[in-house]
């Protein structure tokens, strides 16, 4: 292999010399770059052909059919769009940053990944809102574990992953106002039994490297009780994914700060949430083809909430953590799912019938 590369390199040098002798005014750098891209493209095409011949199980990454309410509707990387059913009502604040991360799926589609309301003073997001649909979870790739500050571009590297660069998007969040999750968890210097808890779970974004890697941004992580994170919160995440339907499932995960304490982790003052919650909204049939805003009958929608104390004591079964969306709204002062028709909003937000959610049985 090394001999082949050496021969190719020699031929390239000779070719460049001949071309330059014939035309000394040619832009050699441009020509070499062009030829390098041409060779890489040809190499990749050959690999694809070999792969399709040798691996009959290679998934067919065709774009899924777009239905009303599908998260595939493009918005050209607008930061926030009021048409997104998962997005809570935006409330301004001196330390609050509202931001959306966009991703590219394995089929080349450019769509939103998730949105945040990040509190720079607490170094924790107050909420993370995202659509959940099978286009985000398939095909299944490996978990990236690409812990990083937000806007990091990462890729496979030796023994893990590498941070290639940062492509900063607006509004920017200074890195010194984010937890240093790449360096490890929140337990440095003192054993607090805190995990790096995901708000949007890694396993809910397995379609492409970028889609999954963005779930490891510091702005999607909060200090979460280890037992809760690894046990019943993980069970809640599994049941949520099992509730995916043909229509989109809309999810908001958030934090509450009631009698919360601040601690120091790697030189940064971080506020530990007293509670964490998850809110779900979808159509009851799961295949209505309607957006949330189009629905005028409360019986066509399913809504439920789960609220946990962020401690070992709060590590309870999802069925024991059930609350209504209205209850969470009253405790955190945020209006969720504002696209619900006002005529049915109250009835929908007071729902908490877990029997309707078969995955939780």
C-alpha positions as CSV (number, residue, x, y, z in Angstrom):
1,X,0.0,0.0,0.0
2,X,2.8,2.4,0.9
3,X,4.6,1.6,-2.4
4,X,1.4,2.4,-4.3
5,X,1.0,5.7,-2.5
6,X,4.7,6.5,-3.2
7,X,4.3,5.8,-7.0
8,X,1.1,8.0,-7.1
9,X,2.9,10.8,-5.3
10,X,5.9,10.6,-7.8
11,X,3.6,10.6,-10.8
12,X,1.7,13.6,-9.4
13,X,4.9,15.6,-8.9
14,X,6.1,14.8,-12.5
15,X,2.7,15.7,-13.9
16,X,2.7,19.0,-12.1
17,X,6.2,19.8,-13.4
18,X,5.2,19.1,-17.0
19,X,2.0,21.2,-16.7
20,X,3.9,24.1,-15.2
21,X,6.6,23.9,-17.9
22,X,3.9,24.1,-20.6
23,X,2.0,26.9,-18.8
24,X,4.0,28.7,-16.1
25,X,1.0,31.0,-15.3
26,X,-1.4,28.2,-14.2
27,X,-2.7,28.3,-10.6
28,X,-1.0,25.1,-9.4
29,X,-2.7,25.2,-5.9
30,X,-6.1,25.4,-7.6
31,X,-5.3,22.6,-10.0
32,X,-3.9,20.3,-7.3
33,X,-6.9,20.9,-5.0
34,X,-9.2,20.1,-8.0
35,X,-7.4,16.9,-8.8
36,X,-7.3,15.9,-5.1
37,X,-11.1,16.3,-4.8
38,X,-11.5,14.4,-8.1
39,X,-9.5,11.5,-6.7
40,X,-11.3,11.5,-3.3
41,X,-14.7,11.5,-5.1
42,X,-13.7,8.6,-7.3
43,X,-12.3,6.7,-4.3
44,X,-15.6,7.2,-2.4
45,X,-17.7,6.2,-5.4
46,X,-15.7,3.0,-5.7
47,X,-16.1,2.2,-2.0
48,X,-19.8,2.7,-2.3
49,X,-20.0,0.3,-5.2
50,X,-17.9,-2.3,-3.3
51,X,-20.1,-1.8,-0.2
52,X,-23.3,-2.3,-2.1
53,X,-21.9,-5.4,-3.7
54,X,-20.5,-6.9,-0.5
55,X,-23.0,-5.8,2.1
56,X,-26.6,-6.5,1.1
57,X,-27.8,-5.3,4.5
58,X,-26.7,-1.7,3.8
59,X,-29.8,0.5,4.7
60,X,-31.4,2.5,1.9
61,X,-31.3,6.1,3.1
62,X,-34.2,7.4,1.1
63,X,-35.9,10.5,2.3
64,X,-39.1,9.6,4.2
65,X,-42.4,10.9,2.9
66,X,-43.3,14.3,4.4
67,X,-46.7,14.5,6.1
68,X,-48.4,17.5,7.7
69,X,-46.8,18.1,11.1
70,X,-43.6,16.2,10.2
71,X,-40.4,17.8,11.5
72,X,-38.9,17.5,8.0
73,X,-40.5,20.8,7.0
74,X,-37.5,23.1,6.3
75,X,-37.2,26.5,7.8
76,X,-33.7,27.4,6.4
77,X,-32.0,27.4,9.8
78,X,-34.2,30.1,11.4
79,X,-33.3,30.1,15.0
80,X,-36.9,29.7,16.3
81,X,-40.2,29.2,14.4
82,X,-43.6,29.6,16.1
83,X,-45.0,26.8,13.9
84,X,-42.9,24.2,15.7
85,X,-45.4,22.5,18.1
86,X,-42.8,21.5,20.7
87,X,-41.6,25.1,21.2
88,X,-42.8,26.7,24.5
89,X,-43.8,30.3,24.6
90,X,-40.6,32.5,24.6
91,X,-40.1,34.6,27.7
92,X,-37.2,37.1,27.6
93,X,-34.7,37.4,30.5
94,X,-31.3,39.0,31.0
95,X,-29.5,35.7,31.4
96,X,-31.7,33.6,29.0
97,X,-30.6,32.4,25.6
98,X,-33.0,30.9,23.2
99,X,-31.4,28.8,20.4
100,X,-32.0,26.0,18.0
101,X,-29.5,23.5,16.8
102,X,-29.9,22.2,13.2
103,X,-28.6,18.9,11.9
104,X,-28.1,17.0,8.6
105,X,-29.6,13.6,8.5
106,X,-28.0,10.6,6.8
107,X,-30.1,11.2,3.6
108,X,-28.9,14.8,3.4
109,X,-32.0,16.5,4.8
110,X,-31.3,19.6,6.8
111,X,-33.8,19.9,9.8
112,X,-34.0,21.2,13.3
113,X,-32.6,19.0,16.0
114,X,-33.7,20.7,19.2
115,X,-34.2,24.1,20.8
116,X,-33.1,25.4,24.2
117,X,-33.8,28.1,26.8
118,X,-30.4,28.3,28.4
119,X,-29.8,30.2,31.7
120,X,-26.2,31.6,31.7
121,X,-26.3,32.4,35.4
122,X,-27.2,28.8,36.3
123,X,-25.3,27.2,33.5
124,X,-28.3,24.9,32.9
125,X,-31.1,24.9,30.3
126,X,-34.5,25.7,31.8
127,X,-36.0,23.6,29.0
128,X,-35.0,21.7,25.9
129,X,-37.8,21.1,23.3
130,X,-37.6,18.6,20.4
131,X,-39.7,16.7,17.9
132,X,-39.5,12.9,18.2
133,X,-40.0,10.8,15.0
134,X,-38.5,7.7,13.5
135,X,-36.5,9.8,11.1
136,X,-34.3,10.9,14.0
137,X,-33.7,7.4,15.4
138,X,-33.1,5.4,12.3
139,X,-30.8,4.1,10.9
140,X,-29.2,3.4,14.2
141,X,-25.6,4.5,14.6
142,X,-23.2,4.1,17.5
143,X,-23.4,6.5,20.5
144,X,-20.8,9.2,19.8
145,X,-20.0,10.3,23.4
146,X,-18.8,13.5,21.8
147,X,-18.9,15.7,25.0
148,X,-18.2,19.3,24.0
149,X,-19.3,22.9,24.3
150,X,-22.1,23.8,22.0
151,X,-21.4,24.5,18.3
152,X,-18.5,22.0,18.3
153,X,-17.9,20.0,15.1
154,X,-16.7,16.6,16.0
155,X,-15.6,13.4,14.2
156,X,-14.1,9.9,14.9
157,X,-10.6,10.0,16.2
158,X,-8.1,7.7,17.7
159,X,-9.5,6.2,20.9
160,X,-12.8,8.2,20.7
161,X,-13.6,11.5,18.9
162,X,-11.9,14.7,18.0
163,X,-13.2,18.2,18.1
164,X,-12.4,19.5,14.6
165,X,-13.5,23.1,15.0
166,X,-16.3,25.3,16.2
167,X,-18.9,26.6,13.8
168,X,-20.5,29.3,15.9
169,X,-24.2,29.9,15.4
170,X,-26.3,32.8,16.8
171,X,-27.0,33.5,19.5
172,X,-23.5,32.5,20.7
173,X,-23.1,31.2,24.3
174,X,-19.6,31.9,25.7
175,X,-17.8,28.7,26.6
176,X,-16.9,30.0,30.1
177,X,-20.6,30.1,30.8
178,X,-21.1,26.5,30.0
179,X,-20.2,23.4,32.1
180,X,-17.0,21.7,31.1
181,X,-18.6,18.4,30.3
182,X,-15.8,17.2,28.1
183,X,-13.5,17.1,31.2
184,X,-15.9,14.7,32.9
185,X,-18.9,14.7,35.2
186,X,-19.9,17.1,38.0
187,X,-18.2,15.2,40.8
188,X,-14.7,16.7,40.7
189,X,-13.4,17.6,44.1
190,X,-16.4,16.2,46.0
191,X,-18.6,13.2,45.6
192,X,-22.0,14.6,44.9
193,X,-23.4,11.5,43.0
194,X,-24.2,13.6,40.0
195,X,-24.3,12.4,36.4
196,X,-24.1,14.4,33.2
197,X,-27.8,14.1,32.5
198,X,-29.1,14.4,29.0
199,X,-32.3,16.5,28.4
200,X,-32.6,15.3,24.8
201,X,-31.4,11.7,25.1
202,X,-28.6,10.4,23.0
203,X,-30.6,7.3,22.0
204,X,-33.4,9.6,20.6
205,X,-30.9,10.9,17.9
206,X,-29.2,7.9,16.2
207,X,-29.7,8.9,12.6
208,X,-26.3,10.6,11.9
209,X,-23.1,11.5,13.7
210,X,-24.0,15.2,13.8
211,X,-27.5,14.5,15.0
212,X,-26.2,12.4,17.9
213,X,-23.1,14.5,18.7
214,X,-25.2,17.6,19.3
215,X,-26.9,15.8,22.2
216,X,-23.6,15.9,24.0
217,X,-23.4,19.7,23.9
218,X,-23.0,21.2,27.4
219,X,-26.3,23.2,26.9
220,X,-28.2,19.9,26.7
221,X,-26.7,18.5,29.9
222,X,-27.7,19.1,33.5
223,X,-26.4,17.9,36.9
224,X,-28.7,14.9,37.6
225,X,-28.8,12.5,40.5
226,X,-26.9,9.4,39.3
227,X,-29.4,6.8,40.5
228,X,-32.3,8.7,38.9
229,X,-30.5,9.2,35.6
230,X,-29.4,5.5,35.3
231,X,-32.7,4.0,36.5
232,X,-36.2,5.5,36.3
233,X,-35.3,8.5,34.2
234,X,-33.7,6.1,31.7
235,X,-36.9,4.0,31.8
236,X,-38.9,7.2,31.1
237,X,-36.7,7.9,28.1
238,X,-37.2,4.3,26.8
239,X,-41.0,4.6,27.2
240,X,-41.0,8.0,25.5
241,X,-39.2,6.6,22.4
242,X,-41.7,3.6,22.4
243,X,-44.5,6.2,22.0
244,X,-43.3,7.4,18.6
245,X,-46.0,7.5,16.0
246,X,-46.5,8.3,12.3
247,X,-47.5,11.8,13.4
248,X,-44.7,13.6,15.4
249,X,-44.4,13.2,19.2
250,X,-43.5,16.6,20.7
251,X,-41.4,16.6,23.9
252,X,-40.2,19.2,26.4
253,X,-37.7,18.4,29.1
254,X,-37.0,20.9,31.7
255,X,-35.6,21.8,35.1
256,X,-37.1,23.5,38.2
257,X,-35.1,25.4,40.8
258,X,-37.0,25.3,44.1
259,X,-34.6,25.6,47.1
260,X,-31.7,24.8,44.7
261,X,-28.1,25.0,45.7
262,X,-25.0,26.1,43.7
263,X,-21.8,24.1,43.6
264,X,-18.4,24.5,41.9
265,X,-17.4,22.2,39.2
266,X,-14.0,22.7,37.4
267,X,-14.0,26.3,38.5
268,X,-17.5,27.1,37.4
269,X,-20.5,27.9,39.6
270,X,-23.4,25.7,38.5
271,X,-26.9,25.5,40.0
272,X,-28.3,22.1,40.8
273,X,-31.9,21.8,39.7
274,X,-34.3,20.6,42.5
275,X,-36.6,18.9,40.0
276,X,-36.6,17.7,36.4
277,X,-39.7,17.1,34.2
278,X,-40.7,15.7,30.8
279,X,-43.9,16.7,28.9
280,X,-45.3,14.8,26.0
281,X,-47.9,15.7,23.3
282,X,-49.1,13.8,20.3
283,X,-52.2,12.8,18.4
284,X,-54.2,10.0,19.9
285,X,-54.5,8.0,16.6
286,X,-50.8,8.6,15.8
287,X,-51.6,8.8,12.1
288,X,-54.0,11.8,11.7
289,X,-51.7,13.6,9.3
290,X,-52.6,16.8,11.0
291,X,-50.5,19.4,12.7
292,X,-51.2,20.2,16.4
293,X,-52.7,23.7,15.4
294,X,-55.2,22.1,13.1
295,X,-56.9,19.9,15.8
296,X,-60.1,21.3,17.3
297,X,-61.2,18.3,19.3
298,X,-59.4,17.7,22.6
299,X,-60.2,14.0,22.3
300,X,-57.8,13.8,19.3
301,X,-54.8,14.7,21.4
302,X,-52.9,12.9,24.2
303,X,-50.9,14.8,26.7
304,X,-49.0,13.9,29.9
305,X,-46.2,15.1,32.2
306,X,-43.7,13.5,34.5
307,X,-42.1,15.4,37.4
308,X,-39.1,14.1,39.5
309,X,-37.3,15.3,42.5
310,X,-33.6,15.4,41.4
311,X,-32.4,13.1,44.2
312,X,-32.2,9.4,45.1
313,X,-35.6,9.9,46.8
314,X,-37.1,11.0,43.6
315,X,-36.0,7.8,41.8
316,X,-39.6,6.5,41.4
317,X,-41.4,4.6,38.6
318,X,-42.8,6.8,35.8
319,X,-46.3,5.9,36.9
320,X,-45.6,7.5,40.3
321,X,-44.3,10.7,38.7
322,X,-47.3,11.5,36.6
323,X,-48.5,15.1,36.5
324,X,-50.4,17.3,34.1
325,X,-48.8,19.8,31.8
326,X,-51.0,22.4,33.6
327,X,-49.3,21.5,37.0
328,X,-45.8,22.0,35.6
329,X,-46.9,25.3,34.0
330,X,-48.1,26.6,37.3
331,X,-44.8,25.7,39.0
332,X,-42.3,27.1,36.4
333,X,-44.3,29.9,34.9
334,X,-43.8,28.8,31.3
335,X,-46.6,28.2,28.8
336,X,-46.0,24.9,27.0
337,X,-47.4,23.9,23.6
338,X,-48.9,27.3,22.7
339,X,-50.0,25.9,19.3
340,X,-52.8,24.0,20.9
341,X,-56.2,25.5,19.9
342,X,-57.2,27.9,22.7
343,X,-60.7,26.3,22.7
344,X,-59.3,22.9,23.8
345,X,-56.1,24.0,25.5
346,X,-57.3,23.7,29.1
347,X,-58.8,20.2,28.6
348,X,-55.7,18.9,26.9
349,X,-53.2,20.3,29.4
350,X,-55.1,18.8,32.4
351,X,-54.8,15.3,31.0
352,X,-52.7,12.8,32.9
353,X,-54.2,9.4,32.0
354,X,-51.1,7.2,31.7
355,X,-53.3,4.2,30.5
356,X,-53.6,6.0,27.1
357,X,-49.8,5.7,26.8
358,X,-49.4,2.0,26.1
359,X,-45.6,2.0,26.3
360,X,-45.8,3.0,30.0
361,X,-47.8,0.0,31.1
